Amino acid sequence: MSETFFEIVFEDPPTELQLSTELKCREVMKSNDNKKIKEYCCSLLRNQSRCDAVIAGALGKIAELESKLIIQEKLHNKSFINKIFFLIQQKFITNKLEKLVKEIVFDKP
């Protein structure tokens, strides 16, 4: 079974989780307590922002590890001079990507 990373990320949640979510949604829809719903909504928003930060960090780490693996594979068959030029180029690209990611992450509204 050779699944790619994105096939794993975008699969549907388990049936138990779908049922649990549906029950919570119905409970919220039946409630007439606006204050309680507002508190619950704020709690969900805070939790979602923490989850976003964890996922962003995990995806960044996965991308970093995959790129290191690719670099190691490419370096395996190169001469010494070509390895040096390749590593310099990769460092330059990595620095550009890090700056770009920081701009994207910290410029979020």
C-alpha positions in Angstrom: 0.0 0.0 0.0 1.8 3.1 -1.2 -0.2 6.1 -0.2 1.1 9.6 -0.7 1.1 12.1 2.2 -1.8 14.0 0.7 -4.0 10.9 0.3 -3.5 10.3 4.0 -4.3 13.9 5.1 -7.4 14.3 3.0 -9.2 11.0 3.9 -12.6 11.1 5.6 -12.7 11.0 9.4 -13.8 7.7 11.0 -17.5 7.0 11.3 -17.3 7.4 15.1 -15.9 10.8 14.9 -18.5 11.9 12.3 -21.3 10.7 14.6 -19.8 12.4 17.6 -19.5 15.7 15.6 -23.1 15.4 14.3 -24.4 14.9 17.9 -22.5 18.0 19.1 -23.8 20.0 16.2 -27.4 19.0 17.0 -26.9 19.8 20.7 -25.7 23.3 19.8 -28.5 23.9 17.3 -31.1 22.9 20.0 -29.7 25.3 22.6 -31.3 28.6 23.3 -28.5 29.8 25.6 -26.7 32.4 23.5 -24.0 33.1 26.1 -23.1 29.4 26.3 -23.0 29.2 22.5 -20.8 32.3 22.2 -18.4 30.8 24.8 -18.4 27.5 22.9 -17.7 29.3 19.6 -14.8 31.3 21.1 -13.3 28.1 22.5 -13.6 26.4 19.1 -11.8 29.4 17.4 -9.0 29.3 19.9 -8.6 25.6 19.6 -8.7 25.9 15.8 -5.8 28.4 15.8 -3.7 26.1 18.0 -4.4 23.2 15.6 -3.5 25.4 12.6 -0.1 26.2 14.2 0.6 22.5 14.9 -0.4 21.4 11.4 1.7 24.2 9.8 4.7 23.2 11.9 4.2 19.5 11.1 3.9 20.2 7.3 7.0 22.3 7.4 9.0 19.6 9.1 7.7 17.0 6.7 8.7 19.2 3.7 12.2 19.8 5.3 12.8 16.1 5.8 11.6 15.2 2.3 13.9 17.8 0.8 16.8 16.5 2.8 16.2 13.0 1.6 16.0 14.2 -2.1 19.3 16.2 -1.6 21.0 13.1 -0.2 19.8 11.0 -3.1 21.1 13.6 -5.6 24.4 13.9 -3.9 25.1 10.2 -3.9 26.1 10.1 -7.6 27.8 13.5 -8.0 31.5 14.5 -8.1 33.0 16.5 -5.2 32.9 19.9 -7.1 29.3 19.3 -8.2 28.3 18.4 -4.6 29.7 21.8 -3.4 27.8 23.8 -6.0 24.7 21.8 -5.4 24.8 22.3 -1.6 25.4 26.1 -2.1 22.4 26.3 -4.4 20.2 24.3 -2.0 21.2 26.6 0.9 20.2 29.6 -1.1 16.9 28.1 -2.0 16.3 27.0 1.6 16.9 30.6 2.8 14.5 32.0 0.3 11.8 29.4 1.2 12.2 30.1 5.0 11.7 33.9 4.4 8.7 33.2 2.3 7.1 30.8 4.8 7.7 33.4 7.6 6.0 36.1 5.6 3.0 33.8 4.9 2.6 32.6 8.5 3.1 35.9 10.2 1.0 38.0 7.7 -2.1 35.9 8.3 -5.1 38.0 9.5 
